Structure formats: structure tokens, C-alpha cells
């Protein structure tokens, strides 16, 4: 039985974190389709993609400020 990996898709918005690529790889290793987009994407683009979930990958100083 083949499962459609596009059934559940995750959108990762990159706000400048050095770990964004690692997060995307880990999601894909779980068998979930994901795409990595820049932080300045429009709401309409997000709605068109219709993700099951969104991961916000913060900037390098997001935990210290």
C-alpha cells in the first residue's frame, strides 16, 4: 500500500534560523512532505499551498532577545 506523501504537507517559514534546513530534513525523514519558504510570503500564497501545519523557524537571536 502506497501512501501519498502530499496528503499532509508542512510549510516551514524561514525567519533566518541556521537550523531551518535541518528541521526540513527531519520532517521529510518522518515521511511528511514539506516546503521551505521565505518569511515574507503572502497569506494568499499560504492558503493556496493549503498546509496541514506551519513551522516558524526563528532568527539566530530569537531566543536571546
PDB file of N, CA, C and O in Angstrom:
ATOM      1  N   UNK A   1       0.843  -1.177   0.000  1.00  0.00           N
ATOM      2  CA  UNK A   1       0.000   0.000   0.000  1.00  0.00           C
ATOM      3  C   UNK A   1       0.889   1.242   0.000  1.00  0.00           C
ATOM      4  O   UNK A   1       1.737   1.407   0.877  1.00  0.00           O
ATOM      5  N   UNK A   2       0.691   2.099  -0.975  1.00  0.00           N
ATOM      6  CA  UNK A   2       1.486   3.307  -1.102  1.00  0.00           C
ATOM      7  C   UNK A   2       0.732   4.487  -0.511  1.00  0.00           C
ATOM      8  O   UNK A   2      -0.441   4.703  -0.815  1.00  0.00           O
ATOM      9  N   UNK A   3       1.416   5.246   0.335  1.00  0.00           N
ATOM     10  CA  UNK A   3       0.792   6.414   0.949  1.00  0.00           C
ATOM     11  C   UNK A   3       1.221   7.665   0.197  1.00  0.00           C
ATOM     12  O   UNK A   3       2.392   7.814  -0.152  1.00  0.00           O
ATOM     13  N   UNK A   4       0.291   8.549  -0.048  1.00  0.00           N
ATOM     14  CA  UNK A   4       0.574   9.804  -0.726  1.00  0.00           C
ATOM     15  C   UNK A   4       1.236  10.764   0.259  1.00  0.00           C
ATOM     16  O   UNK A   4       0.594  11.215   1.208  1.00  0.00           O
ATOM     17  N   UNK A   5       2.524  11.084   0.043  1.00  0.00           N
ATOM     18  CA  UNK A   5       3.226  11.965   0.977  1.00  0.00           C
ATOM     19  C   UNK A   5       2.721  13.402   0.905  1.00  0.00           C
ATOM     20  O   UNK A   5       3.012  14.202   1.793  1.00  0.00           O
ATOM     21  N   UNK A   6       1.972  13.736  -0.137  1.00  0.00           N
ATOM     22  CA  UNK A   6       1.453  15.092  -0.274  1.00  0.00           C
ATOM     23  C   UNK A   6       0.126  15.287   0.458  1.00  0.00           C
ATOM     24  O   UNK A   6      -0.403  16.398   0.499  1.00  0.00           O
ATOM     25  N   UNK A   7      -0.414  14.211   1.037  1.00  0.00           N
ATOM     26  CA  UNK A   7      -1.686  14.306   1.752  1.00  0.00           C
ATOM     27  C   UNK A   7      -1.572  15.283   2.924  1.00  0.00           C
ATOM     28  O   UNK A   7      -2.426  16.150   3.108  1.00  0.00           O
ATOM     29  N   UNK A   8      -0.529  15.133   3.692  1.00  0.00           N
ATOM     30  CA  UNK A   8      -0.257  16.034   4.814  1.00  0.00           C
ATOM     31  C   UNK A   8       1.021  16.779   4.476  1.00  0.00           C
ATOM     32  O   UNK A   8       2.089  16.176   4.374  1.00  0.00           O
ATOM     33  N   UNK A   9       0.916  18.075   4.305  1.00  0.00           N
ATOM     34  CA  UNK A   9       2.118  18.816   3.970  1.00  0.00           C
ATOM     35  C   UNK A   9       2.337  19.954   4.941  1.00  0.00           C
ATOM     36  O   UNK A   9       1.403  20.593   5.424  1.00  0.00           O
ATOM     37  N   UNK A  10       3.593  20.176   5.201  1.00  0.00           N
ATOM     38  CA  UNK A  10       4.017  21.163   6.178  1.00  0.00           C
ATOM     39  C   UNK A  10       4.726  22.299   5.457  1.00  0.00           C
ATOM     40  O   UNK A  10       5.507  22.076   4.531  1.00  0.00           O
ATOM     41  N   UNK A  11       4.445  23.505   5.891  1.00  0.00           N
ATOM     42  CA  UNK A  11       5.125  24.681   5.370  1.00  0.00           C
ATOM     43  C   UNK A  11       6.066  25.192   6.448  1.00  0.00           C
ATOM     44  O   UNK A  11       5.647  25.425   7.582  1.00  0.00           O
ATOM     45  N   UNK A  12       7.327  25.366   6.103  1.00  0.00           N
ATOM     46  CA  UNK A  12       8.308  25.924   7.030  1.00  0.00           C
ATOM     47  C   UNK A  12       8.631  27.332   6.553  1.00  0.00           C
ATOM     48  O   UNK A  12       9.118  27.519   5.438  1.00  0.00           O
ATOM     49  N   UNK A  13       8.360  28.324   7.401  1.00  0.00           N
ATOM     50  CA  UNK A  13       8.686  29.705   7.082  1.00  0.00           C
ATOM     51  C   UNK A  13      10.018  30.049   7.730  1.00  0.00           C
ATOM     52  O   UNK A  13      10.175  29.936   8.945  1.00  0.00           O
ATOM     53  N   UNK A  14      10.964  30.463   6.921  1.00  0.00           N
ATOM     54  CA  UNK A  14      12.330  30.725   7.370  1.00  0.00           C
ATOM     55  C   UNK A  14      12.503  32.190   7.751  1.00  0.00           C
ATOM     56  O   UNK A  14      12.434  33.081   6.904  1.00  0.00           O
ATOM     57  N   UNK A  15      12.728  32.421   9.041  1.00  0.00           N
ATOM     58  CA  UNK A  15      12.987  33.763   9.553  1.00  0.00           C
ATOM     59  C   UNK A  15      14.475  33.969   9.821  1.00  0.00           C
ATOM     60  O   UNK A  15      14.852  34.901  10.531  1.00  0.00           O
ATOM     61  N   UNK A  16      15.316  33.113   9.265  1.00  0.00           N
ATOM     62  CA  UNK A  16      16.754  33.300   9.367  1.00  0.00           C
ATOM     63  C   UNK A  16      17.474  32.339  10.292  1.00  0.00           C
ATOM     64  O   UNK A  16      18.648  32.555  10.594  1.00  0.00           O
ATOM     65  N   UNK A  17      16.826  31.305  10.744  1.00  0.00           N
ATOM     66  CA  UNK A  17      17.468  30.342  11.634  1.00  0.00           C
ATOM     67  C   UNK A  17      18.501  29.511  10.891  1.00  0.00           C
ATOM     68  O   UNK A  17      18.301  29.141   9.734  1.00  0.00           O
ATOM     69  N   UNK A  18      19.595  29.222  11.561  1.00  0.00           N
ATOM     70  CA  UNK A  18      20.622  28.376  10.960  1.00  0.00           C
ATOM     71  C   UNK A  18      20.204  26.906  10.937  1.00  0.00           C
ATOM     72  O   UNK A  18      20.873  26.090  10.304  1.00  0.00           O
ATOM     73  N   UNK A  19      19.120  26.556  11.610  1.00  0.00           N
ATOM     74  CA  UNK A  19      18.680  25.167  11.698  1.00  0.00           C
ATOM     75  C   UNK A  19      17.499  24.838  10.784  1.00  0.00           C
ATOM     76  O   UNK A  19      16.980  23.723  10.832  1.00  0.00           O
ATOM     77  N   UNK A  20      17.073  25.778   9.964  1.00  0.00           N
ATOM     78  CA  UNK A  20      15.887  25.576   9.134  1.00  0.00           C
ATOM     79  C   UNK A  20      16.022  24.374   8.212  1.00  0.00           C
ATOM     80  O   UNK A  20      15.085  23.585   8.092  1.00  0.00           O
ATOM     81  N   UNK A  21      17.163  24.220   7.562  1.00  0.00           N
ATOM     82  CA  UNK A  21      17.370  23.077   6.667  1.00  0.00           C
ATOM     83  C   UNK A  21      17.319  21.761   7.443  1.00  0.00           C
ATOM     84  O   UNK A  21      16.799  20.762   6.946  1.00  0.00           O
ATOM     85  N   UNK A  22      17.857  21.764   8.655  1.00  0.00           N
ATOM     86  CA  UNK A  22      17.822  20.565   9.492  1.00  0.00           C
ATOM     87  C   UNK A  22      16.383  20.211   9.870  1.00  0.00           C
ATOM     88  O   UNK A  22      16.005  19.040   9.844  1.00  0.00           O
ATOM     89  N   UNK A  23      15.591  21.207  10.217  1.00  0.00           N
ATOM     90  CA  UNK A  23      14.185  20.972  10.548  1.00  0.00           C
ATOM     91  C   UNK A  23      13.469  20.354   9.352  1.00  0.00           C
ATOM     92  O   UNK A  23      12.721  19.388   9.506  1.00  0.00           O
ATOM     93  N   UNK A  24      13.696  20.907   8.162  1.00  0.00           N
ATOM     94  CA  UNK A  24      13.057  20.383   6.952  1.00  0.00           C
ATOM     95  C   UNK A  24      13.471  18.936   6.703  1.00  0.00           C
ATOM     96  O   UNK A  24      12.638  18.103   6.345  1.00  0.00           O
ATOM     97  N   UNK A  25      14.739  18.639   6.889  1.00  0.00           N
ATOM     98  CA  UNK A  25      15.213  17.267   6.667  1.00  0.00           C
ATOM     99  C   UNK A  25      14.561  16.300   7.648  1.00  0.00           C
ATOM    100  O   UNK A  25      14.174  15.196   7.266  1.00  0.00           O
ATOM    101  N   UNK A  26      14.437  16.705   8.903  1.00  0.00           N
ATOM    102  CA  UNK A  26      13.823  15.830   9.913  1.00  0.00           C
ATOM    103  C   UNK A  26      12.349  15.570   9.601  1.00  0.00           C
ATOM    104  O   UNK A  26      11.864  14.451   9.766  1.00  0.00           O
ATOM    105  N   UNK A  27      11.648  16.593   9.156  1.00  0.00           N
ATOM    106  CA  UNK A  27      10.238  16.419   8.786  1.00  0.00           C
ATOM    107  C   UNK A  27      10.137  15.424   7.639  1.00  0.00           C
ATOM    108  O   UNK A  27       9.286  14.534   7.656  1.00  0.00           O
ATOM    109  N   UNK A  28      11.003  15.573   6.645  1.00  0.00           N
ATOM    110  CA  UNK A  28      10.980  14.672   5.488  1.00  0.00           C
ATOM    111  C   UNK A  28      11.359  13.250   5.876  1.00  0.00           C
ATOM    112  O   UNK A  28      10.827  12.293   5.313  1.00  0.00           O
ATOM    113  N   UNK A  29      12.269  13.099   6.830  1.00  0.00           N
ATOM    114  CA  UNK A  29      12.645  11.762   7.299  1.00  0.00           C
ATOM    115  C   UNK A  29      11.464  11.044   7.942  1.00  0.00           C
ATOM    116  O   UNK A  29      11.428   9.814   7.985  1.00  0.00           O
ATOM    117  N   UNK A  30      10.506  11.807   8.438  1.00  0.00           N
ATOM    118  CA  UNK A  30       9.295  11.225   9.022  1.00  0.00           C
ATOM    119  C   UNK A  30       8.275  10.850   7.954  1.00  0.00           C
ATOM    120  O   UNK A  30       7.193  10.351   8.265  1.00  0.00           O
ATOM    121  N   UNK A  31       8.626  11.092   6.689  1.00  0.00           N
ATOM    122  CA  UNK A  31       7.741  10.740   5.588  1.00  0.00           C
ATOM    123  C   UNK A  31       6.676  11.778   5.299  1.00  0.00           C
ATOM    124  O   UNK A  31       5.652  11.476   4.687  1.00  0.00           O
ATOM    125  N   UNK A  32       6.921  13.000   5.741  1.00  0.00           N
ATOM    126  CA  UNK A  32       5.962  14.083   5.533  1.00  0.00           C
ATOM    127  C   UNK A  32       6.541  15.063   4.519  1.00  0.00           C
ATOM    128  O   UNK A  32       7.695  15.478   4.629  1.00  0.00           O
ATOM    129  N   UNK A  33       5.729  15.424   3.537  1.00  0.00           N
ATOM    130  CA  UNK A  33       6.158  16.394   2.533  1.00  0.00           C
ATOM    131  C   UNK A  33       6.211  17.775   3.173  1.00  0.00           C
ATOM    132  O   UNK A  33       5.291  18.165   3.891  1.00  0.00           O
ATOM    133  N   UNK A  34       7.279  18.511   2.915  1.00  0.00           N
ATOM    134  CA  UNK A  34       7.357  19.879   3.414  1.00  0.00           C
ATOM    135  C   UNK A  34       8.073  20.758   2.403  1.00  0.00           C
ATOM    136  O   UNK A  34       8.871  20.295   1.588  1.00  0.00           O
ATOM    137  N   UNK A  35       7.762  22.026   2.485  1.00  0.00           N
ATOM    138  CA  UNK A  35       8.440  23.020   1.664  1.00  0.00           C
ATOM    139  C   UNK A  35       8.949  24.124   2.568  1.00  0.00           C
ATOM    140  O   UNK A  35       8.334  24.455   3.581  1.00  0.00           O
ATOM    141  N   UNK A  36      10.079  24.685   2.185  1.00  0.00           N
ATOM    142  CA  UNK A  36      10.736  25.752   2.926  1.00  0.00           C
ATOM    143  C   UNK A  36      10.575  27.044   2.137  1.00  0.00           C
ATOM    144  O   UNK A  36      11.030  27.148   0.998  1.00  0.00           O
ATOM    145  N   UNK A  37       9.920  28.033   2.754  1.00  0.00           N
ATOM    146  CA  UNK A  37       9.669  29.310   2.090  1.00  0.00           C
ATOM    147  C   UNK A  37      10.246  30.447   2.917  1.00  0.00           C
ATOM    148  O   UNK A  37      10.442  30.308   4.124  1.00  0.00           O
ATOM    149  N   UNK A  38      10.519  31.572   2.267  1.00  0.00           N
ATOM    150  CA  UNK A  38      10.978  32.776   2.954  1.00  0.00           C
ATOM    151  C   UNK A  38       9.855  33.337   3.830  1.00  0.00           C
ATOM    152  O   UNK A  38       8.676  33.081   3.586  1.00  0.00           O
ATOM    153  N   UNK A  39      10.228  34.084   4.824  1.00  0.00           N
ATOM    154  CA  UNK A  39       9.279  34.614   5.804  1.00  0.00           C
ATOM    155  C   UNK A  39       8.280  35.605   5.212  1.00  0.00           C
ATOM    156  O   UNK A  39       7.209  35.805   5.786  1.00  0.00           O
ATOM    157  N   UNK A  40       8.602  36.228   4.081  1.00  0.00           N
ATOM    158  CA  UNK A  40       7.767  37.305   3.556  1.00  0.00           C
ATOM    159  C   UNK A  40       6.711  36.845   2.548  1.00  0.00           C
ATOM    160  O   UNK A  40       6.256  37.634   1.719  1.00  0.00           O
ATOM    161  N   UNK A  41       6.332  35.597   2.618  1.00  0.00           N
ATOM    162  CA  UNK A  41       5.300  35.042   1.742  1.00  0.00           C
ATOM    163  C   UNK A  41       3.943  35.669   2.090  1.00  0.00           C
ATOM    164  O   UNK A  41       3.713  36.066   3.232  1.00  0.00           O
ATOM    165  N   UNK A  42       3.064  35.753   1.112  1.00  0.00           N
ATOM    166  CA  UNK A  42       1.751  36.355   1.366  1.00  0.00           C
ATOM    167  C   UNK A  42       0.773  35.327   1.944  1.00  0.00           C
ATOM    168  O   UNK A  42       0.953  34.118   1.803  1.00  0.00           O
ATOM    169  N   UNK A  43      -0.250  35.843   2.590  1.00  0.00           N
ATOM    170  CA  UNK A  43      -1.288  34.966   3.132  1.00  0.00           C
ATOM    171  C   UNK A  43      -1.965  34.167   2.020  1.00  0.00           C
ATOM    172  O   UNK A  43      -2.300  32.997   2.203  1.00  0.00           O
ATOM    173  N   UNK A  44      -2.161  34.801   0.877  1.00  0.00           N
ATOM    174  CA  UNK A  44      -2.798  34.116  -0.258  1.00  0.00           C
ATOM    175  C   UNK A  44      -1.952  32.936  -0.733  1.00  0.00           C
ATOM    176  O   UNK A  44      -2.495  31.887  -1.080  1.00  0.00           O
ATOM    177  N   UNK A  45      -0.635  33.097  -0.752  1.00  0.00           N
ATOM    178  CA  UNK A  45       0.245  32.001  -1.165  1.00  0.00           C
ATOM    179  C   UNK A  45       0.159  30.839  -0.182  1.00  0.00           C
ATOM    180  O   UNK A  45       0.156  29.675  -0.581  1.00  0.00           O
ATOM    181  N   UNK A  46       0.090  31.164   1.098  1.00  0.00           N
ATOM    182  CA  UNK A  46      -0.031  30.116   2.117  1.00  0.00           C
ATOM    183  C   UNK A  46      -1.357  29.377   1.952  1.00  0.00           C
ATOM    184  O   UNK A  46      -1.393  28.147   2.006  1.00  0.00           O
ATOM    185  N   UNK A  47      -2.428  30.107   1.754  1.00  0.00           N
ATOM    186  CA  UNK A  47      -3.744  29.476   1.560  1.00  0.00           C
ATOM    187  C   UNK A  47      -3.758  28.589   0.318  1.00  0.00           C
ATOM    188  O   UNK A  47      -4.349  27.510   0.331  1.00  0.00           O
ATOM    189  N   UNK A  48      -3.107  29.042  -0.758  1.00  0.00           N
ATOM    190  CA  UNK A  48      -3.041  28.241  -1.987  1.00  0.00           C
ATOM    191  C   UNK A  48      -2.273  26.942  -1.766  1.00  0.00           C
ATOM    192  O   UNK A  48      -2.631  25.904  -2.325  1.00  0.00           O
ATOM    193  N   UNK A  49      -1.225  26.996  -0.957  1.00  0.00           N
ATOM    194  CA  UNK A  49      -0.447  25.793  -0.645  1.00  0.00           C
ATOM    195  C   UNK A  49      -1.254  24.841   0.231  1.00  0.00           C
ATOM    196  O   UNK A  49      -1.097  23.623   0.146  1.00  0.00           O
ATOM    197  N   UNK A  50      -2.123  25.405   1.076  1.00  0.00           N
ATOM    198  CA  UNK A  50      -3.024  24.640   1.937  1.00  0.00           C
ATOM    199  C   UNK A  50      -2.281  23.636   2.825  1.00  0.00           C
ATOM    200  O   UNK A  50      -2.530  22.433   2.745  1.00  0.00           O
ATOM    201  N   UNK A  51      -1.368  24.130   3.672  1.00  0.00           N
ATOM    202  CA  UNK A  51      -0.604  23.207   4.506  1.00  0.00           C
ATOM    203  C   UNK A  51      -1.430  22.635   5.652  1.00  0.00           C
ATOM    204  O   UNK A  51      -2.388  23.254   6.115  1.00  0.00           O
ATOM    205  N   UNK A  52      -1.043  21.448   6.098  1.00  0.00           N
ATOM    206  CA  UNK A  52      -1.653  20.854   7.292  1.00  0.00           C
ATOM    207  C   UNK A  52      -1.103  21.511   8.547  1.00  0.00           C
ATOM    208  O   UNK A  52      -1.749  21.509   9.595  1.00  0.00           O
ATOM    209  N   UNK A  53       0.094  22.074   8.433  1.00  0.00           N
ATOM    210  CA  UNK A  53       0.729  22.744   9.552  1.00  0.00           C
ATOM    211  C   UNK A  53       1.804  23.690   9.067  1.00  0.00           C
ATOM    212  O   UNK A  53       2.297  23.571   7.946  1.00  0.00           O
ATOM    213  N   UNK A  54       2.165  24.642   9.934  1.00  0.00           N
ATOM    214  CA  UNK A  54       3.195  25.628   9.608  1.00  0.00           C
ATOM    215  C   UNK A  54       4.211  25.650  10.740  1.00  0.00           C
ATOM    216  O   UNK A  54       3.849  25.717  11.915  1.00  0.00           O
ATOM    217  N   UNK A  55       5.485  25.591  10.372  1.00  0.00           N
ATOM    218  CA  UNK A  55       6.578  25.717  11.335  1.00  0.00           C
ATOM    219  C   UNK A  55       7.240  27.062  11.092  1.00  0.00           C
ATOM    220  O   UNK A  55       7.632  27.370   9.966  1.00  0.00           O
ATOM    221  N   UNK A  56       7.367  27.867  12.146  1.00  0.00           N
ATOM    222  CA  UNK A  56       8.060  29.145  12.063  1.00  0.00           C
ATOM    223  C   UNK A  56       9.471  28.932  12.583  1.00  0.00           C
ATOM    224  O   UNK A  56       9.669  28.660  13.768  1.00  0.00           O
ATOM    225  N   UNK A  57      10.442  29.054  11.706  1.00  0.00           N
ATOM    226  CA  UNK A  57      11.832  28.829  12.084  1.00  0.00           C
ATOM    227  C   UNK A  57      12.481  30.183  12.323  1.00  0.00           C
ATOM    228  O   UNK A  57      12.773  30.920  11.381  1.00  0.00           O
ATOM    229  N   UNK A  58      12.708  30.507  13.612  1.00  0.00           N
ATOM    230  CA  UNK A  58      13.130  31.840  14.017  1.00  0.00           C
ATOM    231  C   UNK A  58      14.543  32.223  13.645  1.00  0.00           C
ATOM    232  O   UNK A  58      15.343  31.398  13.206  1.00  0.00           O
ATOM    233  N   UNK A  59      14.826  33.501  13.832  1.00  0.00           N
ATOM    234  CA  UNK A  59      16.146  34.047  13.553  1.00  0.00           C
ATOM    235  C   UNK A  59      17.158  33.634  14.603  1.00  0.00           C
ATOM    236  O   UNK A  59      16.787  33.098  15.646  1.00  0.00           O
ATOM    237  N   UNK A  60      18.443  33.879  14.336  1.00  0.00           N
ATOM    238  CA  UNK A  60      19.503  33.422  15.236  1.00  0.00           C
ATOM    239  C   UNK A  60      19.467  34.063  16.618  1.00  0.00           C
ATOM    240  O   UNK A  60      20.001  33.490  17.568  1.00  0.00           O
ATOM    241  N   UNK A  61      18.853  35.235  16.758  1.00  0.00           N
ATOM    242  CA  UNK A  61      18.793  35.895  18.057  1.00  0.00           C
ATOM    243  C   UNK A  61      17.425  35.776  18.718  1.00  0.00           C
ATOM    244  O   UNK A  61      17.166  36.427  19.730  1.00  0.00           O
ATOM    245  N   UNK A  62      16.555  34.957  18.157  1.00  0.00           N
ATOM    246  CA  UNK A  62      15.181  34.895  18.643  1.00  0.00           C
ATOM    247  C   UNK A  62      15.058  34.362  20.068  1.00  0.00           C
ATOM    248  O   UNK A  62      14.067  34.644  20.741  1.00  0.00           O
ATOM    249  N   UNK A  63      16.033  33.604  20.537  1.00  0.00           N
ATOM    250  CA  UNK A  63      15.928  33.056  21.890  1.00  0.00           C
ATOM    251  C   UNK A  63      16.654  33.908  22.923  1.00  0.00           C
ATOM    252  O   UNK A  63      16.549  33.645  24.121  1.00  0.00           O
ATOM    253  N   UNK A  64      17.388  34.923  22.478  1.00  0.00           N
ATOM    254  CA  UNK A  64      18.147  35.735  23.428  1.00  0.00           C
ATOM    255  C   UNK A  64      17.597  37.138  23.586  1.00  0.00           C
ATOM    256  O   UNK A  64      18.029  37.866  24.479  1.00  0.00           O
ATOM    257  N   UNK A  65      16.664  37.533  22.750  1.00  0.00           N
ATOM    258  CA  UNK A  65      16.111  38.889  22.853  1.00  0.00           C
ATOM    259  C   UNK A  65      14.651  38.861  23.209  1.00  0.00           C
ATOM    260  O   UNK A  65      14.027  39.915  23.336  1.00  0.00           O
TER     261      UNK A  65
END
